[in-house]
Amino acid sequence: MTCVDCVAGVEHCHGTLVGSEGCTEPGCEDLSADRHPLVIEAAEVDSPRHLVATAA
């Protein structure tokens, strides 16, 4: 699979920006929301509705 933004030479990040906590992409240093098509607030991640149970 090819990233359209990579092919077009658009400056972007493949990680998810989690509020002011940082980015999920290792090595990402530019935490601008403009570079991250995926942005969520940290409170959304901590919400119980986002917890997924795993089989034991």
N, CA, C and O atoms as a CHARMM CRD file, in Angstrom:
* protein
*
  224
    1    1 MET  N      0.84800  -1.17500   0.00000 PROA 1      0.00000
    2    1 MET  CA     0.00000   0.00000   0.00000 PROA 1      0.00000
    3    1 MET  C      0.89300   1.23700   0.00000 PROA 1      0.00000
    4    1 MET  O      1.89200   1.28500   0.71800 PROA 1      0.00000
    5    2 THR  N      0.54100   2.21800  -0.78900 PROA 2      0.00000
    6    2 THR  CA     1.31500   3.43300  -0.91300 PROA 2      0.00000
    7    2 THR  C      0.54400   4.60700  -0.31400 PROA 2      0.00000
    8    2 THR  O     -0.64800   4.78500  -0.56600 PROA 2      0.00000
    9    3 CYS  N      1.24500   5.39000   0.47400 PROA 3      0.00000
   10    3 CYS  CA     0.63800   6.56900   1.09400 PROA 3      0.00000
   11    3 CYS  C      0.56800   7.69000   0.05800 PROA 3      0.00000
   12    3 CYS  O      1.58100   8.05900  -0.53500 PROA 3      0.00000
   13    4 VAL  N     -0.62100   8.22400  -0.15300 PROA 4      0.00000
   14    4 VAL  CA    -0.84400   9.29000  -1.12900 PROA 4      0.00000
   15    4 VAL  C     -0.03400  10.53900  -0.76400 PROA 4      0.00000
   16    4 VAL  O      0.53100  11.19300  -1.64000 PROA 4      0.00000
   17    5 ASP  N      0.01900  10.86600   0.53200 PROA 5      0.00000
   18    5 ASP  CA     0.77200  12.04900   0.95500 PROA 5      0.00000
   19    5 ASP  C      2.27200  11.86200   0.73700 PROA 5      0.00000
   20    5 ASP  O      2.96300  12.81400   0.37600 PROA 5      0.00000
   21    6 CYS  N      2.78600  10.64600   0.94900 PROA 6      0.00000
   22    6 CYS  CA     4.20700  10.37500   0.68600 PROA 6      0.00000
   23    6 CYS  C      4.51900  10.54700  -0.79600 PROA 6      0.00000
   24    6 CYS  O      5.52000  11.16500  -1.15600 PROA 6      0.00000
   25    7 VAL  N      3.66700  10.00300  -1.64700 PROA 7      0.00000
   26    7 VAL  CA     3.86500  10.10600  -3.09300 PROA 7      0.00000
   27    7 VAL  C      3.83600  11.56700  -3.53300 PROA 7      0.00000
   28    7 VAL  O      4.60700  11.96600  -4.40600 PROA 7      0.00000
   29    8 ALA  N      2.95600  12.36100  -2.93900 PROA 8      0.00000
   30    8 ALA  CA     2.81700  13.77200  -3.30500 PROA 8      0.00000
   31    8 ALA  C      3.89200  14.65600  -2.66500 PROA 8      0.00000
   32    8 ALA  O      3.99500  15.83900  -2.98800 PROA 8      0.00000
   33    9 GLY  N      4.68600  14.08900  -1.76400 PROA 9      0.00000
   34    9 GLY  CA     5.72100  14.86900  -1.09800 PROA 9      0.00000
   35    9 GLY  C      5.19900  15.78700  -0.01800 PROA 9      0.00000
   36    9 GLY  O      5.85800  16.76300   0.34300 PROA 9      0.00000
   37   10 VAL  N      4.01900  15.48600   0.50600 PROA 10     0.00000
   38   10 VAL  CA     3.41300  16.29900   1.56000 PROA 10     0.00000
   39   10 VAL  C      4.06800  15.95100   2.89800 PROA 10     0.00000
   40   10 VAL  O      4.19300  14.77700   3.24500 PROA 10     0.00000
   41   11 GLU  N      4.48400  16.97500   3.64800 PROA 11     0.00000
   42   11 GLU  CA     5.07300  16.78100   4.96900 PROA 11     0.00000
   43   11 GLU  C      3.96800  16.32300   5.91900 PROA 11     0.00000
   44   11 GLU  O      3.00200  17.05000   6.14900 PROA 11     0.00000
   45   12 HSD  N      4.11300  15.11500   6.47000 PROA 12     0.00000
   46   12 HSD  CA     3.08600  14.55800   7.34800 PROA 12     0.00000
   47   12 HSD  C      3.67700  13.46400   8.22400 PROA 12     0.00000
   48   12 HSD  O      4.84800  13.11300   8.08400 PROA 12     0.00000
   49   13 CYS  N      2.86900  12.93300   9.11900 PROA 13     0.00000
   50   13 CYS  CA     3.29200  11.86400  10.01500 PROA 13     0.00000
   51   13 CYS  C      2.26000  10.74200   9.94000 PROA 13     0.00000
   52   13 CYS  O      1.06500  11.00400   9.80600 PROA 13     0.00000
   53   14 HSD  N      2.71600   9.50800  10.02400 PROA 14     0.00000
   54   14 HSD  CA     1.81200   8.36100   9.99200 PROA 14     0.00000
   55   14 HSD  C      1.28700   7.97700  11.36700 PROA 14     0.00000
   56   14 HSD  O      0.44200   7.09000  11.48400 PROA 14     0.00000
   57   15 GLY  N      1.77800   8.63700  12.40500 PROA 15     0.00000
   58   15 GLY  CA     1.34000   8.33600  13.76200 PROA 15     0.00000
   59   15 GLY  C      0.06400   9.08100  14.12800 PROA 15     0.00000
   60   15 GLY  O     -0.47300   9.86200  13.34300 PROA 15     0.00000
   61   16 THR  N     -0.40300   8.81600  15.34000 PROA 16     0.00000
   62   16 THR  CA    -1.57200   9.50300  15.88000 PROA 16     0.00000
   63   16 THR  C     -1.10400  10.47600  16.95000 PROA 16     0.00000
   64   16 THR  O     -0.37800  10.09400  17.86800 PROA 16     0.00000
   65   17 LEU  N     -1.51400  11.72400  16.83500 PROA 17     0.00000
   66   17 LEU  CA    -1.17800  12.73500  17.83300 PROA 17     0.00000
   67   17 LEU  C     -2.17100  12.61200  18.97500 PROA 17     0.00000
   68   17 LEU  O     -3.37700  12.75900  18.77600 PROA 17     0.00000
   69   18 VAL  N     -1.66500  12.34400  20.17200 PROA 18     0.00000
   70   18 VAL  CA    -2.51200  12.15000  21.34900 PROA 18     0.00000
   71   18 VAL  C     -2.41800  13.40000  22.21200 PROA 18     0.00000
   72   18 VAL  O     -1.55600  13.51000  23.08400 PROA 18     0.00000
   73   19 GLY  N     -3.32600  14.34400  21.95000 PROA 19     0.00000
   74   19 GLY  CA    -3.34700  15.60600  22.68800 PROA 19     0.00000
   75   19 GLY  C     -1.97000  16.22200  22.76600 PROA 19     0.00000
   76   19 GLY  O     -1.25700  16.29100  21.76500 PROA 19     0.00000
   77   20 SER  N     -1.58700  16.67600  23.96000 PROA 20     0.00000
   78   20 SER  CA    -0.25300  17.25100  24.16000 PROA 20     0.00000
   79   20 SER  C      0.71700  16.19400  24.68000 PROA 20     0.00000
   80   20 SER  O      1.85100  16.51300  25.03900 PROA 20     0.00000
   81   21 GLU  N      0.27100  14.92900  24.72100 PROA 21     0.00000
   82   21 GLU  CA     1.10000  13.84000  25.24700 PROA 21     0.00000
   83   21 GLU  C      2.18800  13.41700  24.27400 PROA 21     0.00000
   84   21 GLU  O      3.25300  12.96300  24.69400 PROA 21     0.00000
   85   22 GLY  N      1.93500  13.55900  22.99400 PROA 22     0.00000
   86   22 GLY  CA     2.92600  13.16700  22.00600 PROA 22     0.00000
   87   22 GLY  C      2.30700  12.39000  20.86500 PROA 22     0.00000
   88   22 GLY  O      1.08900  12.36000  20.69500 PROA 22     0.00000
   89   23 CYS  N      3.17300  11.76200  20.08800 PROA 23     0.00000
   90   23 CYS  CA     2.75700  11.03300  18.90200 PROA 23     0.00000
   91   23 CYS  C      3.10100   9.54900  19.06100 PROA 23     0.00000
   92   23 CYS  O      4.06500   9.19100  19.73800 PROA 23     0.00000
   93   24 THR  N      2.30700   8.70900  18.43600 PROA 24     0.00000
   94   24 THR  CA     2.54000   7.26900  18.51300 PROA 24     0.00000
   95   24 THR  C      3.63200   6.80100  17.56300 PROA 24     0.00000
   96   24 THR  O      4.07400   5.65500  17.64900 PROA 24     0.00000
   97   25 GLU  N      4.06900   7.66000  16.66600 PROA 25     0.00000
   98   25 GLU  CA     5.10900   7.30100  15.69800 PROA 25     0.00000
   99   25 GLU  C      6.48800   7.50700  16.33500 PROA 25     0.00000
  100   25 GLU  O      6.83400   8.63000  16.70100 PROA 25     0.00000
  101   26 PRO  N      7.27200   6.44200  16.46900 PROA 26     0.00000
  102   26 PRO  CA     8.61000   6.59400  17.04500 PROA 26     0.00000
  103   26 PRO  C      9.44400   7.60200  16.24900 PROA 26     0.00000
  104   26 PRO  O      9.47900   7.56300  15.01900 PROA 26     0.00000
  105   27 GLY  N     10.10300   8.49000  16.96100 PROA 27     0.00000
  106   27 GLY  CA    10.96800   9.46900  16.31900 PROA 27     0.00000
  107   27 GLY  C     10.27800  10.73600  15.85200 PROA 27     0.00000
  108   27 GLY  O     10.94000  11.64500  15.35200 PROA 27     0.00000
  109   28 CYS  N      8.97100  10.81900  16.00200 PROA 28     0.00000
  110   28 CYS  CA     8.25100  12.02700  15.58500 PROA 28     0.00000
  111   28 CYS  C      8.59600  13.15500  16.55100 PROA 28     0.00000
  112   28 CYS  O      8.40400  13.03300  17.76100 PROA 28     0.00000
  113   29 GLU  N      9.10600  14.25200  16.00100 PROA 29     0.00000
  114   29 GLU  CA     9.50100  15.38900  16.83000 PROA 29     0.00000
  115   29 GLU  C      8.64300  16.62000  16.60600 PROA 29     0.00000
  116   29 GLU  O      8.63000  17.51900  17.44700 PROA 29     0.00000
  117   30 ASP  N      7.92100  16.68400  15.48600 PROA 30     0.00000
  118   30 ASP  CA     7.07400  17.83800  15.18200 PROA 30     0.00000
  119   30 ASP  C      5.64100  17.48800  15.56700 PROA 30     0.00000
  120   30 ASP  O      4.95300  16.76300  14.84900 PROA 30     0.00000
  121   31 LEU  N      5.20100  18.01300  16.70800 PROA 31     0.00000
  122   31 LEU  CA     3.87600  17.67000  17.23500 PROA 31     0.00000
  123   31 LEU  C      2.78700  18.62600  16.76700 PROA 31     0.00000
  124   31 LEU  O      1.81400  18.86100  17.48400 PROA 31     0.00000
  125   32 SER  N      2.94400  19.16900  15.58700 PROA 32     0.00000
  126   32 SER  CA     1.94300  20.05200  15.00400 PROA 32     0.00000
  127   32 SER  C      0.75400  19.22300  14.52000 PROA 32     0.00000
  128   32 SER  O      0.93000  18.20200  13.85500 PROA 32     0.00000
  129   33 ALA  N     -0.44400  19.66700  14.85500 PROA 33     0.00000
  130   33 ALA  CA    -1.65200  18.96200  14.41200 PROA 33     0.00000
  131   33 ALA  C     -1.76900  18.96900  12.88900 PROA 33     0.00000
  132   33 ALA  O     -2.41200  18.09200  12.31200 PROA 33     0.00000
  133   34 ASP  N     -1.15400  19.95200  12.24000 PROA 34     0.00000
  134   34 ASP  CA    -1.19800  20.03400  10.77800 PROA 34     0.00000
  135   34 ASP  C     -0.50100  18.84600  10.11000 PROA 34     0.00000
  136   34 ASP  O     -0.85700  18.47700   8.99100 PROA 34     0.00000
  137   35 ARG  N      0.46700  18.25600  10.76700 PROA 35     0.00000
  138   35 ARG  CA     1.22300  17.13000  10.20600 PROA 35     0.00000
  139   35 ARG  C      0.56300  15.78300  10.49400 PROA 35     0.00000
  140   35 ARG  O      0.96200  14.76500   9.92800 PROA 35     0.00000
  141   36 HSD  N     -0.43900  15.77200  11.36600 PROA 36     0.00000
  142   36 HSD  CA    -1.05800  14.51900  11.81600 PROA 36     0.00000
  143   36 HSD  C     -2.52500  14.43500  11.38500 PROA 36     0.00000
  144   36 HSD  O     -3.37200  15.15000  11.92100 PROA 36     0.00000
  145   37 PRO  N     -2.82300  13.56700  10.42200 PROA 37     0.00000
  146   37 PRO  CA    -4.22400  13.42600  10.01800 PROA 37     0.00000
  147   37 PRO  C     -5.07100  12.75500  11.10700 PROA 37     0.00000
  148   37 PRO  O     -6.29700  12.86000  11.10100 PROA 37     0.00000
  149   38 LEU  N     -4.41100  12.07400  12.02800 PROA 38     0.00000
  150   38 LEU  CA    -5.12300  11.43000  13.13400 PROA 38     0.00000
  151   38 LEU  C     -4.75600  12.12800  14.44100 PROA 38     0.00000
  152   38 LEU  O     -3.61200  12.06200  14.89100 PROA 38     0.00000
  153   39 VAL  N     -5.74700  12.80200  15.04900 PROA 39     0.00000
  154   39 VAL  CA    -5.53800  13.53800  16.29500 PROA 39     0.00000
  155   39 VAL  C     -6.66300  13.17500  17.25000 PROA 39     0.00000
  156   39 VAL  O     -7.84000  13.27100  16.90200 PROA 39     0.00000
  157   40 ILE  N     -6.29100  12.75300  18.46700 PROA 40     0.00000
  158   40 ILE  CA    -7.29300  12.48200  19.50500 PROA 40     0.00000
  159   40 ILE  C     -6.84500  13.14800  20.79900 PROA 40     0.00000
  160   40 ILE  O     -5.66200  13.43900  20.97600 PROA 40     0.00000
  161   41 GLU  N     -7.77300  13.38500  21.68600 PROA 41     0.00000
  162   41 GLU  CA    -7.45400  13.94000  22.99400 PROA 41     0.00000
  163   41 GLU  C     -7.09200  12.79600  23.93900 PROA 41     0.00000
  164   41 GLU  O     -7.66800  11.71200  23.85200 PROA 41     0.00000
  165   42 ALA  N     -6.15000  13.03500  24.83100 PROA 42     0.00000
  166   42 ALA  CA    -5.70400  12.00300  25.76800 PROA 42     0.00000
  167   42 ALA  C     -6.86500  11.48200  26.60900 PROA 42     0.00000
  168   42 ALA  O     -6.90300  10.29500  26.93400 PROA 42     0.00000
  169   43 ALA  N     -7.80200  12.33700  26.96400 PROA 43     0.00000
  170   43 ALA  CA    -8.95400  11.92200  27.77100 PROA 43     0.00000
  171   43 ALA  C     -9.79200  10.87300  27.04100 PROA 43     0.00000
  172   43 ALA  O    -10.39600  10.01300  27.68100 PROA 43     0.00000
  173   44 GLU  N     -9.83600  10.93500  25.70800 PROA 44     0.00000
  174   44 GLU  CA   -10.58400   9.94800  24.93700 PROA 44     0.00000
  175   44 GLU  C     -9.95700   8.56800  25.04300 PROA 44     0.00000
  176   44 GLU  O    -10.66600   7.56200  25.05400 PROA 44     0.00000
  177   45 VAL  N     -8.63800   8.51500  25.12000 PROA 45     0.00000
  178   45 VAL  CA    -7.93300   7.23900  25.22700 PROA 45     0.00000
  179   45 VAL  C     -8.14900   6.62700  26.59300 PROA 45     0.00000
  180   45 VAL  O     -8.27600   5.40800  26.71200 PROA 45     0.00000
  181   46 ASP  N     -8.19300   7.46100  27.63900 PROA 46     0.00000
  182   46 ASP  CA    -8.35500   6.98000  29.00200 PROA 46     0.00000
  183   46 ASP  C     -9.78900   6.58300  29.34100 PROA 46     0.00000
  184   46 ASP  O    -10.03900   5.99300  30.39200 PROA 46     0.00000
  185   47 SER  N    -10.72600   6.90400  28.45700 PROA 47     0.00000
  186   47 SER  CA   -12.13100   6.60800  28.69800 PROA 47     0.00000
  187   47 SER  C    -12.39600   5.11100  28.69200 PROA 47     0.00000
  188   47 SER  O    -11.87900   4.41300  27.82000 PROA 47     0.00000
  189   48 PRO  N    -13.18800   4.58500  29.63800 PROA 48     0.00000
  190   48 PRO  CA   -13.49500   3.15300  29.68800 PROA 48     0.00000
  191   48 PRO  C    -14.13000   2.61800  28.41200 PROA 48     0.00000
  192   48 PRO  O    -13.99900   1.42900  28.12300 PROA 48     0.00000
  193   49 ARG  N    -14.80600   3.44900  27.64600 PROA 49     0.00000
  194   49 ARG  CA   -15.44900   2.95900  26.42400 PROA 49     0.00000
  195   49 ARG  C    -14.43100   2.54900  25.37600 PROA 49     0.00000
  196   49 ARG  O    -14.78800   1.89000  24.40000 PROA 49     0.00000
  197   50 HSD  N    -13.16600   2.92300  25.55500 PROA 50     0.00000
  198   50 HSD  CA   -12.12700   2.57500  24.59100 PROA 50     0.00000
  199   50 HSD  C    -11.33500   1.34600  25.02700 PROA 50     0.00000
  200   50 HSD  O    -10.42400   0.91600  24.32000 PROA 50     0.00000
  201   51 LEU  N    -11.67100   0.77900  26.17600 PROA 51     0.00000
  202   51 LEU  CA   -10.95600  -0.39200  26.63600 PROA 51     0.00000
  203   51 LEU  C    -11.46400  -1.62100  25.88400 PROA 51     0.00000
  204   51 LEU  O    -12.66600  -1.76600  25.66400 PROA 51     0.00000
  205   52 VAL  N    -10.55900  -2.49000  25.49800 PROA 52     0.00000
  206   52 VAL  CA   -10.93300  -3.69600  24.77400 PROA 52     0.00000
  207   52 VAL  C    -10.51400  -4.89400  25.60700 PROA 52     0.00000
  208   52 VAL  O     -9.34800  -5.01200  25.98600 PROA 52     0.00000
  209   53 ALA  N    -11.44000  -5.77000  25.89000 PROA 53     0.00000
  210   53 ALA  CA   -11.13400  -6.97500  26.67700 PROA 53     0.00000
  211   53 ALA  C    -10.43800  -7.99200  25.78000 PROA 53     0.00000
  212   53 ALA  O    -10.77700  -8.13500  24.60600 PROA 53     0.00000
  213   54 THR  N     -9.47400  -8.68700  26.34000 PROA 54     0.00000
  214   54 THR  CA    -8.78800  -9.74200  25.58700 PROA 54     0.00000
  215   54 THR  C     -9.12800 -11.08300  26.19800 PROA 54     0.00000
  216   54 THR  O     -9.39500 -11.18800  27.39500 PROA 54     0.00000
  217   55 ALA  N     -9.11500 -12.09800  25.36900 PROA 55     0.00000
  218   55 ALA  CA    -9.42200 -13.44600  25.84800 PROA 55     0.00000
  219   55 ALA  C     -8.29900 -13.93800  26.76000 PROA 55     0.00000
  220   55 ALA  O     -7.12300 -13.68200  26.50200 PROA 55     0.00000
  221   56 ALA  N     -8.66900 -14.64000  27.81800 PROA 56     0.00000
  222   56 ALA  CA    -7.66500 -15.16300  28.76300 PROA 56     0.00000
  223   56 ALA  C     -7.06300 -16.45300  28.25100 PROA 56     0.00000
  224   56 ALA  O     -6.20300 -17.03700  28.91000 PROA 56     0.00000
